[in-house]
Amino acid sequence: MDELLQSMGERLMRRRKQLRLTQEELAERADMTTQTISTAETGLKALRPHNIVKLCRTLEISADYLLFGEISGGDTLPLSAKFSQLTPDQYHYLGDIINSFIAAVNTNKEKESET
């Protein structure tokens, strides 16, 4: 199985699950078949360009993220919209939570690299 297709499929499935969508629901929203979603998520078959566009729009992700796993400016827009709804105190509290999360992730990475 092609490593690129498998990685794309994993990102597709992860985002679909983040949005709490079934394959059927995603297929309906993106005007695609459930089989296309399933084969894309398993990395068995490449997506056609127009289906990549449909999925990116439906899942609110960039093609850079789906294809390469890279975060671009467009990928941060949904979070930015949510941040703007916070009070200043909530915004700073969220900053503390994010800093703690990043520190925990980095510590976990260090431990994994030691083993």
MDAnalysis code that builds the backbone (N, CA, C; Angstrom):
import MDAnalysis as mda
import numpy as np

u = mda.Universe.empty(345, n_residues=115, atom_resindex=np.repeat(np.arange(115), 3), trajectory=True)
u.add_TopologyAttr("name", ["N", "CA", "C"] * 115)
u.add_TopologyAttr("resid", np.arange(1, 116))
u.add_TopologyAttr("resname", ["MET", "ASP", "GLU", "LEU", "LEU", "GLN", "SER", "MET", "GLY", "GLU", "ARG", "LEU", "MET", "ARG", "ARG", "ARG", "LYS", "GLN", "LEU", "ARG", "LEU", "THR", "GLN", "GLU", "GLU", "LEU", "ALA", "GLU", "ARG", "ALA", "ASP", "MET", "THR", "THR", "GLN", "THR", "ILE", "SER", "THR", "ALA", "GLU", "THR", "GLY", "LEU", "LYS", "ALA", "LEU", "ARG", "PRO", "HIS", "ASN", "ILE", "VAL", "LYS", "LEU", "CYS", "ARG", "THR", "LEU", "GLU", "ILE", "SER", "ALA", "ASP", "TYR", "LEU", "LEU", "PHE", "GLY", "GLU", "ILE", "SER", "GLY", "GLY", "ASP", "THR", "LEU", "PRO", "LEU", "SER", "ALA", "LYS", "PHE", "SER", "GLN", "LEU", "THR", "PRO", "ASP", "GLN", "TYR", "HIS", "TYR", "LEU", "GLY", "ASP", "ILE", "ILE", "ASN", "SER", "PHE", "ILE", "ALA", "ALA", "VAL", "ASN", "THR", "ASN", "LYS", "GLU", "LYS", "GLU", "SER", "GLU", "THR"])
u.atoms.positions = np.array([
    [0.846, -1.186, 0.000],
    [0.000, 0.000, 0.000],
    [0.890, 1.248, 0.000],
    [0.519, 2.226, -0.762],
    [1.275, 3.460, -0.888],
    [1.251, 4.229, 0.435],
    [2.425, 4.609, 0.910],
    [2.542, 5.298, 2.203],
    [1.828, 6.650, 2.205],
    [1.901, 7.383, 1.088],
    [1.228, 8.678, 0.988],
    [-0.283, 8.499, 1.108],
    [-0.831, 7.518, 0.389],
    [-2.280, 7.287, 0.446],
    [-2.713, 6.849, 1.836],
    [-1.914, 6.034, 2.480],
    [-2.239, 5.588, 3.829],
    [-2.215, 6.762, 4.808],
    [-1.229, 7.628, 4.701],
    [-1.143, 8.807, 5.581],
    [-2.315, 9.747, 5.347],
    [-2.667, 9.951, 4.084],
    [-3.824, 10.795, 3.767],
    [-5.088, 10.192, 4.373],
    [-5.230, 8.896, 4.233],
    [-6.404, 8.212, 4.771],
    [-6.515, 8.360, 6.277],
    [-5.383, 8.275, 6.958],
    [-5.382, 8.433, 8.414],
    [-5.801, 9.845, 8.811],
    [-5.300, 10.851, 8.075],
    [-5.689, 12.234, 8.377],
    [-7.170, 12.455, 8.088],
    [-7.642, 11.886, 7.000],
    [-9.051, 11.997, 6.636],
    [-9.936, 11.381, 7.723],
    [-9.594, 10.180, 8.157],
    [-10.392, 9.508, 9.181],
    [-10.336, 10.260, 10.506],
    [-9.152, 10.727, 10.886],
    [-9.006, 11.452, 12.148],
    [-9.879, 12.707, 12.158],
    [-9.868, 13.456, 11.049],
    [-10.674, 14.681, 10.989],
    [-12.164, 14.350, 10.983],
    [-12.544, 13.318, 10.246],
    [-13.954, 12.914, 10.222],
    [-14.424, 12.568, 11.623],
    [-13.603, 11.836, 12.351],
    [-13.977, 11.447, 13.715],
    [-13.977, 12.640, 14.664],
    [-13.075, 13.607, 14.446],
    [-13.086, 14.825, 15.260],
    [-14.416, 15.539, 15.122],
    [-14.967, 15.506, 13.925],
    [-16.249, 16.158, 13.663],
    [-17.434, 15.255, 14.006],
    [-17.126, 14.069, 14.522],
    [-18.145, 13.091, 14.928],
    [-19.084, 12.727, 13.776],
    [-18.471, 12.485, 12.622],
    [-19.238, 12.078, 11.442],
    [-18.968, 10.615, 11.131],
    [-19.986, 9.932, 10.676],
    [-19.786, 8.584, 10.146],
    [-19.312, 8.725, 8.700],
    [-18.835, 7.629, 8.132],
    [-18.457, 7.667, 6.726],
    [-19.663, 8.022, 5.863],
    [-20.808, 7.505, 6.233],
    [-22.031, 7.778, 5.472],
    [-22.393, 9.266, 5.524],
    [-22.288, 9.857, 6.712],
    [-22.612, 11.278, 6.862],
    [-21.644, 12.149, 6.066],
    [-20.355, 11.817, 6.137],
    [-19.365, 12.578, 5.377],
    [-19.631, 12.444, 3.884],
    [-19.899, 11.233, 3.439],
    [-20.174, 11.013, 2.018],
    [-21.360, 11.845, 1.561],
    [-22.398, 11.886, 2.357],
    [-23.591, 12.657, 1.992],
    [-23.276, 14.155, 1.935],
    [-22.581, 14.659, 2.945],
    [-22.258, 16.094, 2.981],
    [-21.328, 16.504, 1.844],
    [-20.417, 15.591, 1.459],
    [-19.440, 15.907, 0.415],
    [-19.925, 15.502, -0.972],
    [-21.142, 14.961, -1.055],
    [-21.705, 14.502, -2.326],
    [-20.795, 13.456, -2.984],
    [-20.466, 12.442, -2.181],
    [-19.614, 11.351, -2.631],
    [-20.247, 10.031, -2.173],
    [-19.650, 8.925, -2.568],
    [-20.159, 7.637, -2.111],
    [-19.431, 7.216, -0.839],
    [-20.102, 6.402, -0.053],
    [-19.479, 5.865, 1.158],
    [-18.269, 5.016, 0.794],
    [-18.348, 4.306, -0.319],
    [-17.233, 3.466, -0.759],
    [-15.994, 4.318, -1.054],
    [-16.184, 5.488, -1.648],
    [-15.051, 6.382, -1.927],
    [-14.396, 6.829, -0.627],
    [-15.203, 7.168, 0.365],
    [-14.665, 7.574, 1.669],
    [-13.903, 6.412, 2.294],
    [-14.496, 5.233, 2.264],
    [-13.881, 4.057, 2.876],
    [-12.541, 3.717, 2.224],
    [-12.502, 3.683, 0.886],
    [-11.241, 3.330, 0.218],
    [-10.182, 4.415, 0.406],
    [-10.617, 5.681, 0.534],
    [-9.659, 6.765, 0.789],
    [-9.087, 6.640, 2.193],
    [-9.939, 6.340, 3.171],
    [-9.473, 6.232, 4.560],
    [-8.525, 5.049, 4.754],
    [-8.736, 3.994, 4.018],
    [-7.854, 2.825, 4.153],
    [-6.616, 2.940, 3.276],
    [-6.579, 3.961, 2.408],
    [-5.426, 4.156, 1.539],
    [-5.374, 3.186, 0.384],
    [-6.491, 2.545, 0.082],
    [-6.520, 1.562, -0.995],
    [-6.605, 2.182, -2.383],
    [-7.136, 3.408, -2.447],
    [-7.344, 4.045, -3.740],
    [-7.160, 5.548, -3.600],
    [-6.517, 6.144, -4.596],
    [-6.294, 7.588, -4.582],
    [-7.595, 8.332, -4.879],
    [-7.702, 9.504, -4.303],
    [-8.854, 10.364, -4.558],
    [-8.629, 11.177, -5.826],
    [-9.695, 11.424, -6.545],
    [-9.626, 12.317, -7.701],
    [-9.554, 13.755, -7.184],
    [-8.930, 14.635, -7.953],
    [-8.781, 16.026, -7.489],
    [-10.093, 16.686, -7.056],
    [-11.167, 16.484, -7.810],
    [-12.424, 17.142, -7.423],
    [-12.966, 16.580, -6.108],
    [-12.662, 15.326, -5.794],
    [-13.083, 14.766, -4.506],
    [-12.224, 15.280, -3.359],
    [-10.962, 15.546, -3.633],
    [-10.097, 16.158, -2.614],
    [-10.655, 17.527, -2.241],
    [-11.049, 18.289, -3.244],
    [-11.620, 19.626, -3.003],
    [-12.897, 19.512, -2.175],
    [-13.775, 18.592, -2.537],
    [-15.030, 18.409, -1.801],
    [-14.765, 18.054, -0.344],
    [-13.829, 17.133, -0.120],
    [-13.535, 16.712, 1.252],
    [-12.919, 17.837, 2.065],
    [-12.002, 18.561, 1.465],
    [-11.366, 19.666, 2.193],
    [-12.388, 20.719, 2.596],
    [-13.298, 21.025, 1.699],
    [-14.332, 22.013, 2.028],
    [-15.269, 21.481, 3.104],
    [-15.671, 20.241, 2.971],
    [-16.607, 19.655, 3.928],
    [-15.982, 19.521, 5.309],
    [-14.716, 19.125, 5.360],
    [-14.036, 18.896, 6.640],
    [-13.356, 20.152, 7.178],
    [-13.419, 21.246, 6.410],
    [-12.790, 22.514, 6.798],
    [-11.302, 22.344, 7.085],
    [-10.618, 21.704, 6.126],
    [-9.166, 21.540, 6.193],
    [-8.580, 21.967, 4.854],
    [-7.293, 22.246, 4.850],
    [-6.631, 22.616, 3.607],
    [-6.163, 21.362, 2.878],
    [-5.947, 21.510, 1.583],
    [-5.373, 20.406, 0.806],
    [-3.963, 20.101, 1.306],
    [-3.239, 21.130, 1.762],
    [-1.899, 20.902, 2.324],
    [-1.969, 19.927, 3.493],
    [-2.980, 20.098, 4.337],
    [-3.101, 19.204, 5.480],
    [-3.483, 17.796, 5.020],
    [-4.475, 17.692, 4.160],
    [-4.914, 16.366, 3.731],
    [-3.810, 15.630, 2.990],
    [-3.146, 16.312, 2.065],
    [-2.140, 15.651, 1.239],
    [-0.812, 15.419, 1.952],
    [-0.370, 16.414, 2.722],
    [0.987, 16.358, 3.271],
    [1.067, 16.388, 4.794],
    [-0.051, 16.645, 5.460],
    [-0.036, 16.734, 6.913],
    [0.526, 18.041, 7.420],
    [0.562, 19.054, 6.557],
    [1.116, 20.361, 6.933],
    [-0.010, 21.336, 7.255],
    [0.145, 22.055, 8.345],
    [-0.839, 23.045, 8.760],
    [-0.566, 24.343, 8.013],
    [-1.602, 24.892, 7.394],
    [-1.469, 26.174, 6.708],
    [-2.386, 27.187, 7.385],
    [-2.310, 28.423, 6.944],
    [-3.109, 29.483, 7.548],
    [-4.597, 29.186, 7.560],
    [-5.089, 28.578, 6.495],
    [-6.507, 28.256, 6.417],
    [-6.953, 27.245, 7.457],
    [-6.037, 26.393, 7.873],
    [-6.381, 25.376, 8.870],
    [-6.626, 25.973, 10.249],
    [-6.082, 27.142, 10.506],
    [-6.239, 27.756, 11.826],
    [-7.457, 28.670, 11.921],
    [-8.116, 28.936, 10.788],
    [-9.252, 29.860, 10.793],
    [-10.410, 29.405, 11.686],
    [-10.805, 28.122, 11.664],
    [-11.902, 27.722, 12.559],
    [-11.581, 27.971, 14.034],
    [-10.326, 27.728, 14.430],
    [-9.935, 27.994, 15.819],
    [-9.938, 29.488, 16.110],
    [-9.444, 30.268, 15.167],
    [-9.414, 31.715, 15.358],
    [-10.814, 32.268, 15.569],
    [-11.771, 31.744, 14.832],
    [-13.156, 32.201, 14.987],
    [-13.662, 31.895, 16.390],
    [-13.284, 30.749, 16.921],
    [-13.704, 30.386, 18.279],
    [-13.011, 31.265, 19.317],
    [-11.733, 31.574, 19.096],
    [-11.001, 32.420, 20.034],
    [-11.656, 33.786, 20.164],
    [-12.171, 34.304, 19.067],
    [-12.746, 35.646, 19.087],
    [-14.022, 35.721, 19.924],
    [-14.601, 34.586, 20.260],
    [-15.818, 34.560, 21.069],
    [-15.514, 34.559, 22.569],
    [-14.244, 34.430, 22.931],
    [-13.860, 34.351, 24.333],
    [-13.695, 35.733, 24.952],
    [-13.914, 35.797, 26.260],
    [-13.600, 37.020, 26.988],
    [-12.076, 37.094, 27.122],
    [-11.527, 38.250, 27.436],
    [-10.074, 38.340, 27.612],
    [-9.539, 37.351, 28.658],
    [-10.248, 37.196, 29.768],
    [-9.802, 36.246, 30.790],
    [-9.814, 34.813, 30.259],
    [-10.878, 34.454, 29.545],
    [-10.966, 33.110, 28.975],
    [-9.856, 32.885, 27.949],
    [-9.571, 33.897, 27.163],
    [-8.529, 33.802, 26.143],
    [-7.169, 33.516, 26.786],
    [-6.845, 34.234, 27.852],
    [-5.563, 34.021, 28.528],
    [-5.523, 32.665, 29.233],
    [-6.640, 32.248, 29.777],
    [-6.717, 30.921, 30.400],
    [-6.484, 29.846, 29.341],
    [-7.072, 30.019, 28.176],
    [-6.865, 29.070, 27.085],
    [-5.390, 29.037, 26.687],
    [-4.740, 30.186, 26.672],
    [-3.305, 30.233, 26.382],
    [-2.510, 29.392, 27.363],
    [-2.875, 29.459, 28.641],
    [-2.204, 28.634, 29.656],
    [-2.433, 27.152, 29.387],
    [-3.656, 26.797, 29.015],
    [-3.976, 25.388, 28.718],
    [-3.155, 24.902, 27.523],
    [-3.073, 25.726, 26.491],
    [-2.305, 25.348, 25.298],
    [-0.833, 25.188, 25.638],
    [-0.285, 26.105, 26.425],
    [1.123, 25.995, 26.831],
    [1.363, 24.716, 27.622],
    [0.454, 24.360, 28.507],
    [0.584, 23.120, 29.278],
    [0.505, 21.905, 28.369],
    [-0.398, 21.946, 27.414],
    [-0.536, 20.845, 26.465],
    [0.744, 20.656, 25.655],
    [1.295, 21.754, 25.140],
    [2.523, 21.677, 24.344],
    [3.674, 21.133, 25.183],
    [3.781, 21.581, 26.421],
    [4.844, 21.083, 27.303],
    [4.682, 19.581, 27.536],
    [3.443, 19.121, 27.737],
    [3.200, 17.694, 27.957],
    [3.532, 16.882, 26.713],
    [3.159, 17.388, 25.546],
    [3.444, 16.679, 24.294],
    [4.949, 16.593, 24.074],
    [5.654, 17.698, 24.314],
    [7.107, 17.703, 24.140],
    [7.786, 16.754, 25.114],
    [7.312, 16.702, 26.345],
    [7.876, 15.780, 27.321],
    [7.649, 14.346, 26.886],
    [6.460, 14.069, 26.362],
    [6.144, 12.726, 25.896],
    [7.026, 12.349, 24.707],
    [7.287, 13.279, 23.796],
    [8.158, 13.025, 22.649],
    [9.565, 12.685, 23.104],
    [10.049, 13.437, 24.108],
    [11.387, 13.188, 24.642],
    [11.493, 11.788, 25.242],
    [10.478, 11.389, 25.985],
    [10.477, 10.060, 26.598],
    [10.451, 8.973, 25.524],
    [9.676, 9.189, 24.466],
    [9.590, 8.192, 23.399],
    [10.915, 8.073, 22.647],
    [11.626, 9.192, 22.466],
    [12.891, 9.146, 21.738],
    [13.997, 8.487, 22.563],
    [13.841, 8.453, 23.880],
    [14.836, 7.825, 24.742],
    [14.736, 6.301, 24.695],
    [13.550, 5.809, 24.331],
    [13.371, 4.350, 24.312],
    [13.666, 3.752, 22.968],
])
